Amino acid sequence: MAERITIIGDGSMATVCALLLESQGHAVTLWGPFAEHIETLIQTRENRRYLPGHRLPDRIVLTAAESRALGGADLVVNAIPTQYIRPVWTRLGPHLPPRVPIASVAKGIEKQTLLRPTQIIADVLGREGPDDPDGPPRPLAAISGPSVADELARCLPATVCAASDDIALARRLQSAFTTHWFRVYTHTDLLGVELAGALKNVIALAAGILDGLQAGNNAKSALLSRGLAEITRLGTAMGAQAETFFGLTGVGDLATTCFSPTGRNRTCGEMLGRGKKLEAVFKQIPGIVEGVPTTAAVVELAGQYRVEMPITQAVYAVLFEDLDPIEAITMLMTRPLKDERIG
């Protein structure tokens, strides 16, 4: 069934979602926070900064006007990077109709609050709105999995999960997003799915550092294995299901992010491994490197839950304490010997 769907954001994943949903016959509106960028999109019908080479069909409405974007929406997709969700949804909240569900494709943890994307949205919007402050919580979901934007734009096969505490919403998203090349499973572990999506970016930074140092595939495969163990330890300590981290949104997304040559987090790590400073890296990579602020948040969460995360700690030291990447690897390789343990 065709729906009126609004995409919040104008980056690569927002553009991909708009293209995918429009191809399925939905009435799609794409809203961006910066009027000048939206005006450029209207003129060119191409997101040349974030996803060049893919035309936005004329049926997709492009706007920077909040009321026009949200007024008639049946479903809203949040594609705003995690660290900017709060200010954007504070701006959008008054224009959002009650009971309209929101699905987030953002992957990260808010540095100041340690909240996941759907938690940030819930925190900003509260219940259904000022007219119903004691009403039921707004239906929220996350869509996550191995989904590199440039591959999706070329309609290469991909599979993800729609996760929600509301299984009816997860199935609705499954129906809306599924195509002959994009398969969507449903999932009920919203906590685990969002944590997996956030934490894999930290490990991707480490994978990029190994690439920059030309440390080899043996080291990278070991990193993925031990990185998955760290992710699982923290996730289960916070209440997520262990099996979530061994599925599409866990090890599947982790592998793609660590090996994709176009991923921002892996690319950032590679530049660091080659000796560039973080400030210089940010100037060369368009968009947000979500793993950087997420690393700081994860270190704090690991302390709160008393979870050992040596890879994450090493990445943190490289990012924020000016530790040389070679010293970080040496630090990891010379830790006390022990039995292998997953989770």
N, C-alpha and C positions, 0 to 999 in steps of 0.2 A: 504494500500500500504506500503510495506517494505521501511524503510528509513535507512540511515547511521547516527546513532545518537551517539554523544560523550557526556559522563558524565564527568563533571569537579569536582573532589573531590573523596576521597576514604574513607569517613566515612560511618555511617550506612545508611543514606538516599541515598547517592550516590550508595551504594551497592544494596539497594532495587530497585532503579530506573533501574539499570543495569539488575537485575534479571527479573523485570517486562517486560521491553522492549524487552529483548532477548526472553522471552517466547511468545511474540507476533510476532516473526519472523524478528525483526529489526536487522540490523548489528550494534552491540554495541561495543563501545570502552570506557574504563574507564581510565581516566588520574588522576594521583595523583602527588602532588607537591614534594613528598619525594621518591627518587629512591629506598631507602632501604626498604620502606614499600611496594612499588609496587613489588619489587623483592620477598619479602616474599609472597605476594598474588599470584604471578606467580608460586612459588614453592608449595604452599599449596592449592591454589584455594579456600581459605576460609578467610574471614575477621575476624580473631579470636579476634582482639581487639574490634571492634565495632559491629559486627554482627555474633557471633560464631554460628556454627551449620548449616550453609547454604552454600552449595557448589556453586562456580561460574562456570557455564558451560564453556567448552573449547572454545566455539564459541565467548565468550566475550574476546576482546583484552584488555590486561592490559599493560599500558605503562606510563613512566614518560617523554617521548619525546614529546615536544609541536607540532612539525611539523607532526609527525606520528598521533597524536591524532586529530588534527584539519584539516589537509590537505584536506581530502575528505568528510568532514562532511556536511550533509544536514540540521542538526538541532543540537544545543548544549544545554545541560541542566547544569545549574550552581547549584552545591550542596556544594559550599564552604561556611563555616560560615560567617556571615555578616561582622564581624570585619576584615576578611582576604580577602574579595573580591577584594579590591583595589590593594594590592600588587600582588595577583595572576593574575588578569586580565591585570595589567601592564606588567607582564611577558608573558602572552599569546597573547595579542593584535596583535603583529606583525605577528603571525602565523594564524590568523583568516581570512578566506576568506570573501570577501564582500558579503553582502546581506544574510548571513546565520543568521537565527533568534536564539535568546537565550531565554530559559525559565528558570526562577530561582525557586528553591524550598527552598531557604534560608528564614529565618524568623528573622528579627531584624532591628535595625536602627543603622547606623554608628555613633559612639560616637562623632567623631571629626567634622563631617559635618551635622549630623542629616538627612542624605539621606537614602532612602529605597534601598533594593538590586538592583532593576532594574535601579534606578537613579544612583547608584554607577557605575554600568556597563556602562551606557550611558555616564557618566562623564569621565570614563577612555578611552572608545573607541571613543568618539566623534561621528562623522557621519560615513559614510561607510569606511573611511580609508584615508590615506595620498594621494591616487590618486584621491579621490573624496571628498574633504573637505567640499564642499557645497551641497553634495548630501542629499538624504532623510535620516532620522534617522533609525538606525538599528531596525528591529522589535523585540520587547521585550515582555515578558509575565511572569506571576507568576502562579505557581501551588500551591494551598494551601487548607487546610481543615483538618479535624480530621484524622490524618494519622501517627499513632505510628509505627515506623520502624519494630519492632519485630513482630507485628501483620501482617503487609503487607508481610513480608518475609514468613509467614505461610499461605499466601493467604486467610486471613480472610476478610470478606466483608468490604469495605470502600468506601467512596464517597467524592470527592473533587471538586474544581473548577479550571478551567484554565481561568485566567483573562488577558485581554490585551485590549489596545486601538485599536488594529487591530483584528477585530472579525474573520477574515479569519485565523489568526494565532491561536486564541483560539480554533477554530473548528479543525484545523490541530492537535493540541495537544490533543484535545478530542478524535480524531480518533486514534492517535498513542498510547495513554495510556490506553484506555478503554479495560477492559477484562470482563469475566463473573463474576468476584468477585470485580473488581475495576471500579466504575462508575465515569465518569467525566462530570460535567456540564460546560457550558461556562459562562463567566461573563465579563462585560465591565468596572466595577469599579475597575481598577487596584490599584488606590490609597487606596480605602477602604479595599480591600483584603489584601494588603501588611501591612497596618497599623494594621488590626485585627490580622494578624499572628504574628506581632511583640509585640503588647501590651498584648496579652494573656499570653505571657511568664512572664510578670511582675506580673500579677494576680496569675499565677501558683506558683511563688515564695511565695506569701502570703498564698496560699492554703497549700503549704508544711509547712510553719511556723505553721499554725493551726494544721496540722497533728502532727508535732513534739511536740506541746504543748498539744496534745490530747484534743483539744477544742470542738470536736464533729461535727456532720453533720449539725446541725442547723446553727452553725457559718459558716461552709464551704458553705452551700447553700446561705446564706445571702451574703457572700463574692463574690460568682459568680454573683449574681444579681447586687450588687452595683459595682462590678468590670466592668460588662458589661455597666453600666451607664457611668462610667468614660471613657471607651474606646469609646463609642458612642459620648460623649461630645467632646472629642478631635478630633475624626475622622470627625465629621460634621463641626467643626470649621475650619478644614484644607481643607474642600471641598469635603469630601467623602459622599456617599449616606447613610442615616441612616439605610435603610433596609438591607444593606450589613452586618451590625453587628448583625443582627438577623437571619442570614442564616448559611450555612455550615462553611464558613470561619470565622464567628464571634462566635456566641454562641456555635456552634457545636465544633469547634476547642478548644474553651475555656474550655468546659466541659471535653473533652478528656484529655487535658493537665493537668487540675487540679486534675483529678481522677486517671490517669494512674500511676501505681506503678513504671513503668520503666522510666518515663519522667525525664530528667536531671534537669529541672527547679523546678518541684515539689520536687524532691529528695533533691536538694540543699536547698530549703526552709525548708524541714523537718529536715535536719541536723542542720540548724541554729536554728530552734525551740527547738532542743534538747541541745543547748548550745555550739555547735562547732563554731569555728571562720571560716571566709570565706576562708582564706588561707588553712586551714586544709581540708575544704570541697573540694576545687579544686583538692587537691592531691588524693582524693578518687573517684572522678567522671571522667571517661574517656571522652575525648572530651570537647567541649566548652559549657558552660552554657550561652546561648545567652541572657537570661533575665537579667543578671547582668549588662553588659555595656548598654543594651537597657534601663534599668531603669534610668540610668543617662541621656541618651538622651531624654527620655520621660519627665523627670522633666524639662529639658530645653525647650522642645517644649511646655509644659503646661504653662510655664512662658511667652513664646513668644506669645501664642494665648490666654493668660489670661483665662485658663480653670482650674477649681478646680478639683484636683485629689488627694483626701486625702489618699486613699489606696496606690497609687503609691508613694506619699510623705513618708508614713510610711515605705514602703519597702526600699526606698532610705535611710532613717535614720538608719534602721537596717543594711543595707549593708555597708554604707560608713561613718556613724556617730556613730557607736558602740551603737546604742539604743538597750536596752534589748527588745526582742520580746514581753514579757508580757507587758511592758510599751507601746509598739506600739499598742497592742490591746486595752489597757485601753484608750489610746489617741483617738482611733477611736470610741470607745463605749461611750465616754463622750463628743463628739462633740455636739454643740447646736442642739436641737430638731427642726425638720422641716417636711414639707410634702414630701412624696416620689416623686421623679422626675426622669424619664428616659431620658437620653440624655440632 
